[in-house]
């Protein structure tokens, strides 16, 4: 899902609907998503200031997706801890 902004938007809206159904009212859902292309440094993919729960899904290009050339570079990319040795 992390490399498909449309799926991220759909999941954010699902989370908001589930929260509303459980009585939590209107919530905001934001995403911090970074991606890398062809071994380049990771960049921000989705604008973290956008409330995805309130974003209207259309067939037009999504304004919450930051173009790769304009996205800020992420200086530090965390690798998941697997518990396995790199040796």
ABEGO torsion letter per residue (X at the ends): XAABAAAAAAAAAAAAAAAAAAGAEBBBBBBBBBBBBGGBBBBBABBAABBAAABBBBABBBAABBBAAABBBBABBBBBBAGBBAX
